[in-house]
């Protein structure tokens, strides 16, 4: 059996930065620190952070002490305003690429544009972006959802996209919106790390018999990698090496391994080691 690892697998710049900031904040305070929601969508990484005194809360009122970490997905403007009013110390681990989208949404909304977000309305990144335009964004995650939305040709629209969306989704929605004859400003805000990982998995999935995509099952970018790989070969989404169906995997000659942007290196290495031992 042969096993191949996709290029650019594992932590992206934004996730690596967020994890390092959270650990440093805990060390500097010599006490528990809290993130507003899981810092990243990976259970193994979250467990590792707990061991380093970094804990997740869903409600800002449950934060003990005077420090809070904004997770990599970002939050709405109201959280910043609340922390400023209550004099809570913000440690901002928002991914710089997400910050860019928030800035676009805020500025274009204040210029009179309606904000369109191509993304999953249940994802914290999208919810945070929406919070920079008074939670009035028009949101859809695929072409089918945009077909159901009524647009006003008198209005102006600024279009941004969740950092982890597939490129083909962005371009399909863009083509459809243009066909409606709307006044539009487009911003392709899919981050380069997402583009690189998706292309690497696409290329590798054409060369192997099966793909293992490693990452949190609630991770948007990980799930999209699995969707891409499935177009070309049998694909299995796993969180750790323990999730591998060894008897099934043994039936393949060449195995490809890809990993989401929030997957720690030690998890990827455990998967590679296990497959190499078969």
N, C-alpha and C positions, 0 to 999 in steps of 0.2 A: 504494500500500500504506500502511496505517495501523498504527502500533505503539503499544501502550498498556502502561504499567508498573503493576504491582499496587502498592497501598499497602503500606507497612511492609516493603519488600523489603530484603534485606541484613542486615548485622550487627545482632544483638539486643544488649541491654544487657550480658548476661553474657559474650558473645563479645568485644564491644568492650573490656570491662573486662579480660578475660584477655589479649588481645593487648597492650593498653597496659601492663599489669603486667609481662608477659614482656620487652617492649622496654626498659622502665625498669630492670628487674633486670639485664639485660645491660649497659646503659649505666653503671649504678652500680658494677658489678663490673669493667667494662672488660676483659671476658674472655668466653669461651664460657659460656653457661648452658644447662641441660638441663631439658626437660619430660619427665615420665614418660608416654610415649605422645604422639602428635601433639596439640598444644595444642587444635586444632579440626580437624574433618573437611573440610578443603579444601586440595587440593594447592598451589594458587597462593598461598594464605595461608601455608602451611608453607614454601614456597620463599622467600617474602618475609621470613619470620622468620629463615631461615638466613642471609640476607644481613645480618641485624642481630645475628648471633652467638647466635641461639636455636635449639638443636638438640633433636631428639627421641631418646629411648632407651626401649627396652621393658623393660629390667631396671635396677632401682635400683642394682645393683652396678656398672653401666657408667658411672655418673655420675662425671665428673672434677671435683675440687674439693669444696666444702662447701655448694653451693647446688643446690636442686632446685625446680622449679616444678610445682605440682599443676595439671593441665589443667582446663579448664572442666567436663569431665564428672565430675570428682571421683574419689576413690579410697576404698578400704576403710579401716577403723580401723587395720588392721595396719600400713599404711604410715606413719601418724602415729606409732604406737608405735615402729616401727623407727627412724624419723628422730630421735625423742626420745632413744632409747637410744644411737644413734650420734652424737648431737649434730650432725646435719645440719640446716642452715638451710632451713626450708620457706617458700616463697613461694606462698601458696595462692590460685590463680586459679579455684577451684571456683565455678561459677555459684551465686549466692545462692539461686535456686529449687531447685537440686539439694541444697544444704546443708540446706534446710528438710526435704526428703524424708529425708535421712540422719538428721536429728535425730528425726523422727517414727518412723522404723524402729528406731532405737536405744532411744528411750524406751518405745515400745509393746512391743518385744521383751522389755525388762527388766521390764515389767509383766505378763508372762506371755502375751502375744498371739503367735500365729503371724503372720508378715508375708507378705502377698500383694503381689507387684509385677506390675502390668499393664504389660508391656514386653518387649523383645527380650533374652533372656538372654545373647546374644552382644555386646550393646552395652556399652561401658565405663561408661556412666552406671548401668545396671542392675547390673552387676558391682560397682561401687563401693557402691551402696546395699545390696546383699546383704552386703557386708563389714561393715556396721554392725549386722547381726543374726546374727553367727557363720556367715554363708554358708548359712543354713538357710531362706531365703525360698522360697515357692512362686511360681513365675514362669510366666507365659503371655502371649503377645503378641496373642492373639485369642480369640474365643469358642470356636472349634473346639478349641484347646489346653486350655481350661478344662473342656470336656466330658469330657476324658480323665483329669481329676484327681479322686481320691477325697478327700472332705473328711469330717472327724469332727465331728459335731454337738455333741460334748461340749467341743470346743476353742473358743477365741476367736480371731478373725482381725481384723487391721488391714490395710486395703487402701490402697496408694499406687499411683501411676501415673507412668511415665516422662514426663518433661516434654514430649516431642515426640510423644506418641501422639495420634491423632485423638480428638476428643470422643466421636464415635459409638461407638468401640470401648470407651471407659471406661463409657459408659452401658449398652451391651449386656451387658458382663461384670457390671456392678453389678446389673442386673435379674436376670440368671441366678443370681448368688450369693444374692441375697435370696430367690429362689424355692426355694432349698435349705433354708431355715429355719435358717441358721447365725447365730451370734452375731458381728456384724460392726460394725466402725468404718470408715467410708469417708473418704478424703482425696483430693479431686480436685486433684492436684498438677501438672496440665498448666499450663505457664507461660502468662501472658497474651500474651507475644510469639508463642508458637506458635499460640494461638487466633486472634490478629489476622491472622497470615500465612495461616493456613488459610482463614479467612473471606474474606480479600481475594482469594486465588487462586480460591476457589469462585465468588465474585461475578463476577470478571473472566472466568473460563472460560465463563460463560454468554453473554458479549457478543462473543466473538471466534471466528474460524474455527480457530485453532490457538494452543497455548501453548508457550512455551519456558520451562522451569524450569531456572534456573542455579544450580549448586552442586556440591559434591563428591559423587561417585557412592557414597561410603561414608557420606554424611551422612544420618542417620535422618530429620531434619526435612525435608530436601530431597526425599528419596524419597517421603515422605508427601504433600508438595505435589503431586508428579507424579501420585500415585494419585488425589488429589482432582480435579485438572484433567481427567484422563482420562475421568471420568464424564460430562463435558460436551463435550469437543472433542478433536481430535487433539493429542497432547502429546509433546514431545521433552525429555528430560533431558540437559542439556549441562553441561560443566565450564567451558568458555571459548567465545569466539566462533569459535575454530577448529573446533569440533565441529558447527557449524551446516551442515546440508545446504542450501546456497543454492538449488539448483534446485528442491528440494521446497518450501522456504519461499516461493518466488516464486509458487507456485500458490494462495496464500491472499491474501485481501483485507485482513483484519484480524488482526494478530498480538498476542497478549498475552505479557508477560514477567513472570515471578515469580522470586523468588530465596530460597534458604535463609538461615537465621539466621547461617551461617558464611561467607557469600559476600561478599568485599570489594567496595566500591563501584566500584573501577576495572575489575573484571571485568564488572559489570553495565553500566557505561558503554560498554565496548567492544562488548558485545552490542547495546545500543541504537543505537550509532553505525553499526554494520555494517548492521543492518536498515533504518535510516533512509536509508542510501545506495542501497538496492536500487530 
